[in-house]
Amino acid sequence: MQNYRLHLIITIETKSPVTKEKIQQAIEQLSKETGKKSLRKHFGKLKRNLDGLEYQKQVRNEWV
């Protein structure tokens, strides 16, 4: 398994002068809004009375 990092570059154009402090505040606001999301709240929600591993094997064998 390989891990990859993704870096985004965003260009913002403004009509009025912007200070370094305002830029830092905007970046902090964006980083708070787009923080890591967790899927943990969804774990165990589907109740199918199936064994997860057996289900995976069954689905994978359909493609063979």
N, CA, C and O atoms as a GROMACS GRO file, in nm:
protein
  256
    1MET      N    1   0.085  -0.117   0.000
    1MET     CA    2   0.000   0.000   0.000
    1MET      C    3   0.089   0.124   0.000
    1MET      O    4   0.188   0.130   0.074
    2GLN      N    5   0.055   0.220  -0.082
    2GLN     CA    6   0.133   0.343  -0.090
    2GLN      C    7   0.050   0.460  -0.040
    2GLN      O    8  -0.071   0.466  -0.059
    3ASN      N    9   0.117   0.553   0.023
    3ASN     CA   10   0.052   0.675   0.069
    3ASN      C   11   0.089   0.789  -0.024
    3ASN      O   12   0.204   0.801  -0.066
    4TYR      N   13  -0.008   0.871  -0.057
    4TYR     CA   14   0.015   0.986  -0.144
    4TYR      C   15  -0.030   1.112  -0.072
    4TYR      O   16  -0.125   1.110   0.007
    5ARG      N   17   0.038   1.220  -0.100
    5ARG     CA   18  -0.002   1.350  -0.047
    5ARG      C   19  -0.044   1.438  -0.164
    5ARG      O   20   0.016   1.434  -0.271
    6LEU      N   21  -0.146   1.515  -0.142
    6LEU     CA   22  -0.198   1.604  -0.244
    6LEU      C   23  -0.186   1.747  -0.194
    6LEU      O   24  -0.234   1.780  -0.085
    7HIS      N   25  -0.122   1.831  -0.272
    7HIS     CA   26  -0.108   1.971  -0.236
    7HIS      C   27  -0.187   2.053  -0.336
    7HIS      O   28  -0.173   2.036  -0.458
    8LEU      N   29  -0.269   2.141  -0.284
    8LEU     CA   30  -0.350   2.227  -0.369
    8LEU      C   31  -0.296   2.368  -0.366
    8LEU      O   32  -0.253   2.417  -0.261
    9ILE      N   33  -0.298   2.433  -0.479
    9ILE     CA   34  -0.259   2.573  -0.487
    9ILE      C   35  -0.383   2.651  -0.527
    9ILE      O   36  -0.448   2.621  -0.627
   10ILE      N   37  -0.413   2.750  -0.447
   10ILE     CA   38  -0.532   2.831  -0.472
   10ILE      C   39  -0.488   2.974  -0.496
   10ILE      O   40  -0.410   3.030  -0.420
   11THR      N   41  -0.540   3.033  -0.602
   11THR     CA   42  -0.513   3.173  -0.632
   11THR      C   43  -0.640   3.254  -0.604
   11THR      O   44  -0.749   3.220  -0.651
   12ILE      N   45  -0.624   3.359  -0.526
   12ILE     CA   46  -0.737   3.445  -0.492
   12ILE      C   47  -0.707   3.585  -0.544
   12ILE      O   48  -0.604   3.644  -0.512
   13GLU      N   49  -0.798   3.638  -0.624
   13GLU     CA   50  -0.782   3.774  -0.677
   13GLU      C   51  -0.876   3.867  -0.603
   13GLU      O   52  -0.994   3.836  -0.583
   14THR      N   53  -0.824   3.983  -0.561
   14THR     CA   54  -0.906   4.081  -0.491
   14THR      C   55  -0.889   4.217  -0.557
   14THR      O   56  -0.789   4.244  -0.623
   15LYS      N   57  -0.988   4.302  -0.537
   15LYS     CA   58  -0.983   4.438  -0.592
   15LYS      C   59  -0.923   4.536  -0.492
   15LYS      O   60  -0.866   4.638  -0.530
   16SER      N   61  -0.937   4.506  -0.365
   16SER     CA   62  -0.885   4.598  -0.263
   16SER      C   63  -0.755   4.543  -0.206
   16SER      O   64  -0.730   4.423  -0.216
   17PRO      N   65  -0.672   4.628  -0.147
   17PRO     CA   66  -0.546   4.581  -0.088
   17PRO      C   67  -0.574   4.484   0.028
   17PRO      O   68  -0.667   4.503   0.106
   18VAL      N   69  -0.492   4.383   0.036
   18VAL     CA   70  -0.508   4.281   0.138
   18VAL      C   71  -0.380   4.273   0.220
   18VAL      O   72  -0.269   4.272   0.167
   19THR      N   73  -0.399   4.268   0.352
   19THR     CA   74  -0.282   4.258   0.440
   19THR      C   75  -0.245   4.112   0.463
   19THR      O   76  -0.324   4.021   0.438
   20LYS      N   77  -0.124   4.092   0.509
   20LYS     CA   78  -0.076   3.958   0.539
   20LYS      C   79  -0.162   3.893   0.647
   20LYS      O   80  -0.188   3.773   0.643
   21GLU      N   81  -0.207   3.972   0.743
   21GLU     CA   82  -0.290   3.920   0.851
   21GLU      C   83  -0.424   3.869   0.799
   21GLU      O   84  -0.472   3.765   0.842
   22LYS      N   85  -0.484   3.942   0.705
   22LYS     CA   86  -0.612   3.899   0.648
   22LYS      C   87  -0.594   3.769   0.569
   22LYS      O   88  -0.683   3.683   0.571
   23ILE      N   89  -0.483   3.755   0.501
   23ILE     CA   90  -0.456   3.632   0.427
   23ILE      C   91  -0.442   3.515   0.524
   23ILE      O   92  -0.498   3.408   0.500
   24GLN      N   93  -0.368   3.536   0.633
   24GLN     CA   94  -0.351   3.430   0.732
   24GLN      C   95  -0.485   3.390   0.794
   24GLN      O   96  -0.511   3.272   0.816
   25GLN      N   97  -0.570   3.488   0.822
   25GLN     CA   98  -0.703   3.459   0.877
   25GLN      C   99  -0.786   3.378   0.778
   25GLN      O  100  -0.855   3.284   0.818
   26ALA      N  101  -0.780   3.412   0.651
   26ALA     CA  102  -0.856   3.340   0.549
   26ALA      C  103  -0.806   3.196   0.537
   26ALA      O  104  -0.887   3.104   0.524
   27ILE      N  105  -0.676   3.176   0.542
   27ILE     CA  106  -0.619   3.041   0.534
   27ILE      C  107  -0.660   2.959   0.656
   27ILE      O  108  -0.696   2.842   0.642
   28GLU      N  109  -0.655   3.018   0.773
   28GLU     CA  110  -0.697   2.948   0.895
   28GLU      C  111  -0.844   2.910   0.888
   28GLU      O  112  -0.882   2.800   0.929
   29GLN      N  113  -0.927   2.999   0.837
   29GLN     CA  114  -1.070   2.972   0.824
   29GLN      C  115  -1.093   2.855   0.729
   29GLN      O  116  -1.174   2.766   0.758
   30LEU      N  117  -1.024   2.853   0.617
   30LEU     CA  118  -1.038   2.744   0.521
   30LEU      C  119  -0.991   2.612   0.579
   30LEU      O  120  -1.054   2.508   0.558
   31SER      N  121  -0.880   2.615   0.652
   31SER     CA  122  -0.827   2.490   0.707
   31SER      C  123  -0.920   2.434   0.814
   31SER      O  124  -0.928   2.312   0.830
   32LYS      N  125  -0.989   2.518   0.887
   32LYS     CA  126  -1.086   2.472   0.986
   32LYS      C  127  -1.205   2.407   0.919
   32LYS      O  128  -1.255   2.304   0.965
   33GLU      N  129  -1.252   2.466   0.810
   33GLU     CA  130  -1.370   2.417   0.740
   33GLU      C  131  -1.343   2.286   0.666
   33GLU      O  132  -1.432   2.202   0.654
   34THR      N  133  -1.221   2.269   0.617
   34THR     CA  134  -1.191   2.151   0.536
   34THR      C  135  -1.105   2.051   0.611
   34THR      O  136  -1.028   1.977   0.550
   35GLY      N  137  -1.116   2.049   0.742
   35GLY     CA  138  -1.037   1.956   0.822
   35GLY      C  139  -1.070   1.811   0.789
   35GLY      O  140  -1.164   1.784   0.714
   36LYS      N  141  -0.994   1.721   0.844
   36LYS     CA  142  -1.015   1.579   0.818
   36LYS      C  143  -1.153   1.538   0.869
   36LYS      O  144  -1.194   1.575   0.979
   37LYS      N  145  -1.220   1.461   0.789
   37LYS     CA  146  -1.350   1.408   0.827
   37LYS      C  147  -1.333   1.262   0.867
   37LYS      O  148  -1.246   1.192   0.816
   38SER      N  149  -1.415   1.218   0.957
   38SER     CA  150  -1.406   1.081   1.004
   38SER      C  151  -1.529   1.004   0.959
   38SER      O  152  -1.641   1.055   0.961
   39LEU      N  153  -1.507   0.881   0.918
   39LEU     CA  154  -1.618   0.794   0.880
   39LEU      C  155  -1.660   0.706   0.998
   39LEU      O  156  -1.751   0.623   0.985
   40ARG      N  157  -1.596   0.725   1.111
   40ARG     CA  158  -1.621   0.640   1.227
   40ARG      C  159  -1.768   0.642   1.269
   40ARG      O  160  -1.819   0.542   1.319
   41LYS      N  161  -1.837   0.754   1.249
   41LYS     CA  162  -1.978   0.761   1.289
   41LYS      C  163  -2.067   0.670   1.205
   41LYS      O  164  -2.180   0.641   1.244
   42HIS      N  165  -2.018   0.624   1.090
   42HIS     CA  166  -2.096   0.537   1.004
   42HIS      C  167  -2.069   0.389   1.026
   42HIS      O  168  -2.140   0.304   0.972
   43PHE      N  169  -1.967   0.356   1.103
   43PHE     CA  170  -1.930   0.216   1.124
   43PHE      C  171  -2.044   0.141   1.193
   43PHE      O  172  -2.101   0.189   1.291
   44GLY      N  173  -2.076   0.025   1.140
   44GLY     CA  174  -2.176  -0.061   1.203
   44GLY      C  175  -2.319  -0.019   1.178
   44GLY      O  176  -2.410  -0.073   1.242
   45LYS      N  177  -2.344   0.074   1.089
   45LYS     CA  178  -2.480   0.123   1.066
   45LYS      C  179  -2.562   0.027   0.981
   45LYS      O  180  -2.683   0.015   1.002
   46LEU      N  181  -2.499  -0.043   0.887
   46LEU     CA  182  -2.572  -0.136   0.803
   46LEU      C  183  -2.586  -0.269   0.876
   46LEU      O  184  -2.486  -0.333   0.909
   47LYS      N  185  -2.707  -0.309   0.899
   47LYS     CA  186  -2.732  -0.436   0.967
   47LYS      C  187  -2.786  -0.535   0.863
   47LYS      O  188  -2.904  -0.531   0.828
   48ARG      N  189  -2.698  -0.622   0.815
   48ARG     CA  190  -2.738  -0.718   0.712
   48ARG      C  191  -2.724  -0.860   0.760
   48ARG      O  192  -2.753  -0.954   0.686
   49ASN      N  193  -2.680  -0.879   0.883
   49ASN     CA  194  -2.656  -1.012   0.937
   49ASN      C  195  -2.564  -1.092   0.846
   49ASN      O  196  -2.584  -1.212   0.827
   50LEU      N  197  -2.462  -1.026   0.790
   50LEU     CA  198  -2.364  -1.090   0.705
   50LEU      C  199  -2.226  -1.075   0.766
   50LEU      O  200  -2.196  -0.976   0.833
   51ASP      N  201  -2.143  -1.174   0.742
   51ASP     CA  202  -2.004  -1.164   0.780
   51ASP      C  203  -1.933  -1.079   0.674
   51ASP      O  204  -1.942  -1.110   0.556
   52GLY      N  205  -1.865  -0.974   0.714
   52GLY     CA  206  -1.802  -0.883   0.620
   52GLY      C  207  -1.702  -0.950   0.527
   52GLY      O  208  -1.700  -0.921   0.408
   53LEU      N  209  -1.620  -1.038   0.580
   53LEU     CA  210  -1.520  -1.106   0.499
   53LEU      C  211  -1.586  -1.199   0.398
   53LEU      O  212  -1.544  -1.205   0.282
   54GLU      N  213  -1.687  -1.272   0.440
   54GLU     CA  214  -1.758  -1.361   0.348
   54GLU      C  215  -1.826  -1.281   0.238
   54GLU      O  216  -1.828  -1.323   0.122
   55TYR      N  217  -1.881  -1.168   0.274
   55TYR     CA  218  -1.947  -1.082   0.174
   55TYR      C  219  -1.845  -1.033   0.071
   55TYR      O  220  -1.874  -1.034  -0.049
   56GLN      N  221  -1.727  -0.990   0.116
   56GLN     CA  222  -1.623  -0.945   0.023
   56GLN      C  223  -1.582  -1.056  -0.071
   56GLN      O  224  -1.568  -1.034  -0.192
   57LYS      N  225  -1.563  -1.175  -0.018
   57LYS     CA  226  -1.525  -1.288  -0.103
   57LYS      C  227  -1.632  -1.317  -0.207
   57LYS      O  228  -1.600  -1.343  -0.324
   58GLN      N  229  -1.757  -1.312  -0.166
   58GLN     CA  230  -1.868  -1.339  -0.257
   58GLN      C  231  -1.872  -1.236  -0.369
   58GLN      O  232  -1.887  -1.272  -0.486
   59VAL      N  233  -1.860  -1.110  -0.335
   59VAL     CA  234  -1.866  -1.003  -0.435
   59VAL      C  235  -1.748  -1.012  -0.530
   59VAL      O  236  -1.764  -0.994  -0.650
   60ARG      N  237  -1.630  -1.038  -0.476
   60ARG     CA  238  -1.511  -1.048  -0.561
   60ARG      C  239  -1.518  -1.168  -0.655
   60ARG      O  240  -1.471  -1.160  -0.769
   61ASN      N  241  -1.577  -1.277  -0.610
   61ASN     CA  242  -1.589  -1.395  -0.695
   61ASN      C  243  -1.688  -1.374  -0.810
   61ASN      O  244  -1.682  -1.444  -0.910
   62GLU      N  245  -1.778  -1.278  -0.796
   62GLU     CA  246  -1.872  -1.249  -0.904
   62GLU      C  247  -1.800  -1.196  -1.027
   62GLU      O  248  -1.850  -1.210  -1.138
   63TRP      N  249  -1.684  -1.135  -1.009
   63TRP     CA  250  -1.610  -1.075  -1.119
   63TRP      C  251  -1.517  -1.174  -1.189
   63TRP      O  252  -1.461  -1.144  -1.294
   64VAL      N  253  -1.502  -1.291  -1.131
   64VAL     CA  254  -1.408  -1.390  -1.189
   64VAL      C  255  -1.471  -1.465  -1.302
   64VAL      O  256  -1.407  -1.552  -1.361
   0.00000   0.00000   0.00000
